[in-house]
Amino acid sequence: PASGQPTQYRLMLPQHADGKTPLPLVLSFHGWAGNLSERPVLLAHGRQHGYIVAAPTGFADDLWPSWNGGGSTRSPGRLGATCLDPTGSLFDPPGTKGYCYASCGTCDDACWWTTCEDSVAQAAALLDELLGDVCVDASRVFATGVSNGAISLCRDAGRQAPRSLSEPS
């Protein structure tokens, strides 16, 4: 991504991977404050059943690892705040204005709760790296996510990315 931050990820290859036969790839995106170790069952399943799993960690800036997507930044929107927290206890830690990540600069309300780094660029850079370094079947690239990782994927699917995750560069 433009920030130059490296992406840490865990890569699990199937037991029978020979480095010559292209294999399917599943990118697994963790939830807010999660990390690359969040999906051990998926990693083990891929190892046993013949597909590669790459589990990246979202950018943390100065807070917790997260993905930019789906109302997690840029509040208020045209219809107002993107979250509802009448008590101010869920999104606004005492003495702060929400979880305002350094990459966001200034946050306008307490509804900002993830990195403002470009998660699409982060995923695309990781995919380019994996396609260059690992024997991946570029026609069988899939993605899954939990919580904030799934929110980001939904947003990314609805937005025109530089290229489809299922197309080789």
C-alpha positions as CSV (number, residue, x, y, z in Angstrom):
1,P,0.0,0.0,0.0
2,A,0.9,3.6,-0.3
3,S,2.0,3.8,3.3
4,G,4.7,1.3,2.7
5,Q,3.7,-0.7,5.8
6,P,4.6,-4.4,5.3
7,T,1.8,-7.0,5.6
8,Q,2.4,-9.8,8.1
9,Y,0.7,-13.0,7.1
10,R,0.6,-16.7,8.0
11,L,0.8,-19.1,5.0
12,M,-0.3,-22.7,5.2
13,L,0.4,-25.1,2.4
14,P,-1.3,-28.4,1.9
15,Q,0.5,-31.6,3.0
16,H,0.8,-32.7,-0.6
17,A,2.0,-29.4,-2.2
18,D,4.8,-30.1,-4.6
19,G,5.5,-26.6,-5.8
20,K,4.6,-27.5,-9.4
21,T,0.8,-28.1,-9.2
22,P,-1.2,-24.9,-8.9
23,L,-3.5,-25.0,-5.9
24,P,-6.5,-23.0,-4.8
25,L,-5.9,-20.1,-2.4
26,V,-8.2,-18.8,0.4
27,L,-7.4,-15.4,1.9
28,S,-8.7,-15.2,5.4
29,F,-9.3,-11.8,7.0
30,H,-9.6,-11.6,10.8
31,G,-12.0,-9.5,12.9
32,W,-11.2,-6.2,14.6
33,A,-8.2,-6.5,17.0
34,G,-7.5,-10.0,15.6
35,N,-4.4,-11.3,13.9
36,L,-3.0,-13.9,11.5
37,S,-3.5,-16.7,14.1
38,E,-7.3,-16.2,14.4
39,R,-8.4,-19.0,12.1
40,P,-6.6,-22.2,13.1
41,V,-9.4,-24.5,12.0
42,L,-9.4,-23.0,8.5
43,L,-5.6,-23.3,8.3
44,A,-5.7,-27.0,9.3
45,H,-8.6,-27.7,6.9
46,G,-6.7,-26.3,4.0
47,R,-3.6,-28.3,4.9
48,Q,-5.5,-31.5,5.0
49,H,-7.8,-30.8,2.0
50,G,-5.5,-29.4,-0.6
51,Y,-5.8,-25.7,-0.6
52,I,-3.5,-22.8,0.4
53,V,-4.6,-20.5,3.2
54,A,-3.0,-17.0,3.6
55,A,-4.1,-15.2,6.8
56,P,-2.9,-11.6,6.8
57,T,-3.0,-9.2,9.7
58,G,-4.6,-5.8,9.1
59,F,-2.8,-2.6,9.8
60,A,-2.8,-1.5,13.5
61,D,-1.3,1.9,13.2
62,D,-1.1,2.8,16.9
63,L,-4.1,0.7,18.0
64,W,-5.5,-2.8,17.1
65,P,-5.2,-4.6,13.8
66,S,-8.1,-3.9,11.5
67,W,-9.4,-3.5,8.0
68,N,-10.8,-0.3,6.5
69,G,-14.4,-0.9,5.3
70,G,-18.1,-0.5,5.6
71,G,-18.8,2.5,7.8
72,S,-15.8,2.0,10.0
73,T,-14.3,5.4,9.0
74,R,-15.6,8.6,7.4
75,S,-18.4,9.3,9.9
76,P,-20.7,11.2,9.8
77,G,-22.0,10.1,6.4
78,R,-24.6,12.0,4.4
79,L,-27.3,10.5,6.7
80,G,-25.5,11.3,9.9
81,A,-23.3,9.2,12.2
82,T,-22.5,5.7,11.0
83,C,-23.0,4.2,14.5
84,L,-25.4,4.5,17.4
85,D,-24.0,4.6,20.8
86,P,-26.4,6.5,23.1
87,T,-24.3,5.9,26.3
88,G,-21.0,6.7,24.7
89,S,-19.5,3.5,26.2
90,L,-19.0,1.2,23.2
91,F,-17.0,3.3,20.8
92,D,-15.7,6.1,22.9
93,P,-13.1,5.1,25.5
94,P,-12.9,7.5,28.4
95,G,-11.1,10.7,27.5
96,T,-10.9,10.0,23.8
97,K,-13.0,10.6,20.7
98,G,-13.4,7.0,19.7
99,Y,-10.7,4.7,18.3
100,C,-9.1,7.3,16.0
101,Y,-6.2,5.5,14.2
102,A,-3.1,7.6,13.2
103,S,-3.7,6.8,9.5
104,C,-7.1,8.6,9.7
105,G,-5.6,11.9,10.9
106,T,-8.6,13.7,12.5
107,C,-11.8,11.8,13.3
108,D,-15.0,13.8,13.3
109,D,-17.0,11.6,15.8
110,A,-16.7,8.5,17.9
111,C,-17.8,6.2,15.0
112,W,-14.3,5.8,13.6
113,W,-12.9,2.5,14.7
114,T,-10.5,1.0,12.2
115,T,-7.4,1.9,10.2
116,C,-7.8,4.3,7.3
117,E,-5.1,2.5,5.3
118,D,-6.3,1.1,2.0
119,S,-7.2,-2.5,2.7
120,V,-7.9,-3.2,-1.0
121,A,-4.4,-2.2,-1.9
122,Q,-3.1,-4.3,1.0
123,A,-4.9,-7.4,-0.2
124,A,-3.9,-6.8,-3.8
125,A,-0.2,-6.4,-2.9
126,L,-0.4,-9.6,-0.8
127,L,-2.1,-11.5,-3.7
128,D,0.6,-10.3,-6.1
129,E,3.3,-11.5,-3.8
130,L,1.6,-14.9,-3.4
131,L,1.0,-15.3,-7.1
132,G,4.7,-14.6,-7.7
133,D,6.1,-16.8,-4.9
134,V,3.7,-19.7,-4.4
135,C,2.2,-22.1,-6.9
136,V,-1.4,-20.7,-6.9
137,D,-4.2,-21.5,-9.3
138,A,-5.1,-17.9,-10.1
139,S,-8.5,-19.0,-11.3
140,R,-9.4,-20.3,-7.9
141,V,-8.7,-17.5,-5.4
142,F,-11.2,-17.0,-2.7
143,A,-11.6,-14.8,0.4
144,T,-13.4,-15.1,3.7
145,G,-13.6,-12.9,6.7
146,V,-14.9,-12.6,10.3
147,S,-16.5,-9.5,11.7
148,N,-14.5,-6.5,10.5
149,G,-12.7,-8.7,8.0
150,A,-16.0,-9.7,6.5
151,I,-17.3,-6.0,6.5
152,S,-14.2,-5.0,4.6
153,L,-14.7,-7.8,2.1
154,C,-18.3,-6.8,1.5
155,R,-17.3,-3.2,0.9
156,D,-14.5,-4.3,-1.4
157,A,-16.8,-6.6,-3.4
158,G,-19.1,-3.7,-4.1
159,R,-16.3,-1.3,-5.1
160,Q,-14.3,-1.5,-8.2
161,A,-10.9,-2.8,-7.2
162,P,-7.8,-2.4,-9.4
163,R,-8.5,-6.0,-10.6
164,S,-10.5,-9.0,-9.5
165,L,-9.0,-11.2,-6.8
166,S,-9.6,-14.1,-9.3
167,E,-7.7,-12.6,-12.2
168,P,-3.9,-13.0,-12.5
169,S,-2.0,-9.7,-12.9
